Amino acid sequence: MNLDSQIQELIDNAPQDGTTPALMRAIAPAIKSMAEKLKHPAYYVPRTVDGNWLMVTLKSRNMPSTEKHIISVYPTLKDAEVGSQIMSNPTIEPLPIPVTHILFHMLAIKTVDSVIFFETPDNLEDGIEIFRNNLQASIKSHIQSLKQQGPSIIV
């Protein structure tokens, strides 16, 4: 599924409350722009037995009180299975999720700090880390530019 179709699916599945679909249309360009920097249209997201995305807490070796919460996503099912075993959680079920949906959900999961997108099959050494606050800043900047064009643009 291409990025435009993914975005349209997010808009179509948004709660029909009179506000959310318009908000989705307003933030869609920022999410699409971030997704275009990644290689794959979908990634495998490891899920726990209760259906939640597998999140890992990392602590700084130099500052043990500093920690961040990450979700790792993978280009193939095999990579997701290997990555989950490395994280000592063999009871996972990887599920392919469209890249724009991962980015949108990253905004909704308040406890996640970043998502690491592993881009190359069989390589769990190098990934692209997208920080939640960077995505939020991009969306905020996009909405500000829309407001400058006129309030009717975002409603």
N, C-alpha and C positions, 0 to 999 in steps of 0.2 A: 504494500500500500504506500503510495507516495505521500509526501508531507502535506500537500494540500488536502488530500482525502482524510488523512489523520486529523488534521485541524477541523475539518468539516464534521467528522465524527464526534470530536470533543464538543463542538457547538451544538450539534443535533442531540447529544445525550445530556446536555446541561439541564439542570432543573428549569422547567418552564414557569419561572416565577416573575417574569416581566423584567428582570434585571440581569440574571446570570448569562443568558445567551449573548446579550449585548456586551457584557464585560468580557466574555470569552472572545468575541470578535475583536474587541479592543486590544487584548493582550496577545492574540494569535501571532501577529508579526514578530513580536519579541521572542516568543517560544520557537517559531519557525526559524528565525535567524540563528538561534542557539543550536537547533537541531541540524541545520545545514553545515555546521562545523564538524559534525560527527559522520562516520563512514556508513553506518548501517541504518536501515529504516526501522528495524526492531532489534531489541536485545533480550536475552534471557535473564529474567529477574528471579533469583532464588526466593522461594516462599517457604515459610515455616508450616508445620502441620496444621496450624489454625488459620492459614491463608494470608498472614501478614508477610510483608517483604522483610527479608533477612537484613537486619541492621547490625553493624559491628561498631563497637566503641573502641577508638584508638586513643592511647595515652602517650604524651610526649615523654621520651626517655630523659630529656634534660629538665623538664618541668612536669613531674608526675601529676600535679593538680590540674594540668591542662589536658583536656580531652575533646575529641570530636566524634560525631556519629555519622557513619558513612553507609551507603548502600553501594555494592559492587554489582555491575551488570555486564553481561558477556555476549560475544557475537554468536556463539554456538551453544547448543545444549551440552555438548561434551565439556566445554570450558566452564560452564556454570556448575556442572557436577564436580569437576576437579577443584574449582575455586571454593566451593562449599565444603569440600573435604579438607582443604587447607585451613579453612576457618573452623575446623572441628565441629561441623554440623552436618553429619551425613543424612539427617532426616529432613531433607528439603525436597521441594518439588519446583524445579525451574519452569517458568512460564514465559513464552515470548510476548513482549509488550511493545507496542509502537513507541518509537523514540519520543514523539511529542507528548504522549501520555505519561511517559516516565518523567519528563520535565515538568509537566503540569502537576503530577502527584507530588513531586519534590516540593512544590510550593505549599501543598496542602498538608504535608507531614511536617508539623512544626518542630519535631525533634531531630530531623535530619539536617546535617550541616552541608553535606555534599554527596554527589553520586560520582563514582569512578566508572567510566565507560572503557572497558577493555575493547580495543578496536581490532586487534590482530588475532585470529584463531591460533591456538597453541602457544600464546604468549601472555602469561599472567604477570609479567614484570612491568610492562609499560601500559599505562592507561591515561585517559584524559579526565581530569577531575573538574567537575563543574560545581561551583559553590552556590548554595541556595541564595546567599546574599547578593552574589553577582547577577543571578537571574532576576531577583527582585529589583535590583537597581536598573537593569535593562528594561524591565517592564515599566517601572516608575518613569524612566526617561521617555519611553515611548508614549505613555499616557499623558505626560506633561506636554509633549509636542502636539498630541491630538487636541488637548485643551486650548492650546494657543491657536489652533485652527478654528475652534468654536465648540461650545459645549454639545451641540447636536451631533457632532462626529462620534462621540463615544456612547451615546444613548440610543 
